[in-house]
Amino acid sequence: MTKLCKCSRWLLPLGILALITVAVLGYVSWDRFFRDYGQPPFSSAEERFKYGSIGAEFDAGIPYWIFYVLPRMFPEKLPKPGGLAAFGVNWEQGKELPIGFTKRRIGFDRVANNCAACHVASYRKAHNENPVLIATGPNHTLDLEAFFRFLVDCAKDPRFNADNLMSEINGAAKLDWIDRMAYRFLIIPITKKRLLEREGQFQWIYRHDFPEWGRGRDDAMNLTKYFMIRWKMDDTFGPTDMPSVWNLKKYKPELGHRMNFAGDSHDPRSVVMDSALGLLGAAPHDKNDFLKQIDWLLDYLGNTPAPKYPFIIDQALAAKGKSVFDANCMQCHASARVGTRILLAEIGTDRGRMDTWNQQAAIEANKVVRDMGLERKGLVEEPLIGYVAQFLDGIWLRAPYLHNGSIPSLRDLLKPPSQRPQAFWRGYDVYDPANMGFISQGPEAERAGTKYDTTLRGNGNMGHDFGTGLPEEDKNSLVEYLKTL
């Protein structure tokens, strides 16, 4: 009886100690792995667009210190020397990460992407000047395919292990012992496993019979098929230019406007939501927060105007060009047809992008989003028939031209297809005011860019031969007028 009393006296303190221990371990686990610290407030809407999290860090985020050391550990897997800059990202002086890369602490610091990675444009007036950055413009320098491959290729390398990564991380950061143990035994193995899982979804970017996307393009609808609805790889291939996303309020679904190059989406909300879901890689962690982000993006993108042409315009010549435009271009680009689909037989451009998507894919993708409890008009559940007649606001900054970026300048677009450049370099950001495009030939363009070969699959520069028979003086005045839009 006495022994039993002595034992019972110890049970309560031991029980309390056990509870305290469990509580402390639980708190530390929550704080170091799950606690969402969010982001500090941004100084402007543009700053938020460039660096604000949309929630992708939860499922698609890469641990910050792994992301930091990968270019140092695997420089041979980069497309060019220069660390992350080799991918053609826009990087503001003094910023920790490139534009479109977000940092958010959820237990530990994680890096993910937002819309700005593909939708901030840059240009320079001369090679020795700093780039001018235009939020909501198309990032024509980004080599997105190379970035995807880099992450997977690093994870496949046997050097991607805890010993090697921790050696690099310890040389760059002073982590406490909890974070060091977490990285070594949990974060690094889990990151490797998740990156390797992506390899199956990225099979088609490793196909040797498909050309490179090159800078400023992505194969958007195949990304949707393989990541959102998890289709098996098929034989379609249709990369397109990164689009501008300024002034989205110009799209009016009630007038029959469609979005995306082939008109496969109903309205801006659907496009923005689907693009954000693609970045998340899963259902939103917090649906209400996600929808608030979508509402904010729609407001920002809807009310951000197209940028004005930054060079001198010959106003007298532009005035003459207005009548040329009205006679030759207005019927598609400034009439009831703008924003609507033009039959492929009429426009005659490369059909690769159109063939990457179909009615069944739209039905299945819409179901995936509905099952997440999200509402939008969604993707158009009908066969595709052609390409959308584009609005021309800010057309000066949207080179290269056509949906697949196969024509380097507006002057080249006004040439008969047989006279257009068969090969050029895309991704150099020095602007060519005379031709309305970016410099695409010469040693500097070759050094900075990726080669575009119009004879390869999906890269055709045929079609859209409207205005190609105009006299040279009319072409000159038309190009000058287009600078004013």
Buried (B, 14 or more C-beta within 10 A) or exposed (E): EEEEEEEEEEEEEEEEEEEEEEEEEEEEBEEBEEEBEEBEEEEEBBEBBBBBBBBBBBBBBBBBBBBBBBBEBBEEBBBBEEBBBBBBBBBBEEEEBBBBBBBBBBBBBBBBBBBBBBBBBBBBBEEEEEBBBBBBBBBBBBBBBBBBBBBBBBBEBEEBEBEBBBEBBBEEBEBEEEBBEBBBEBBBEEBBEBBEEBBEBBEBBEEEEBBBBBBBBBBBBBBBBBBBBEBEBEEBBBBBBBBBBBBBEBBEBEEEBBBBBBBBBBBBBBBBBBBBBBBBBEBBBEEEBBBEBBEBBBEBBBEBEBBEBBEEBBEEBBEBBBEBBEEBBBBBBBEEBBBBBBEBEEBBBBBBBBBBBBBEBBBBBBEBBEEBEBEBBBBBBEEBEBBBBBBBBBBBBBBBBBBBBBBBBBBBBBBEBEEBBEEBBBBBBBBBBEBBBBBBBEEEBBEBBBBBBBEBBBBBBBBBBBBBEBEEEBBBBBBBBBBBB
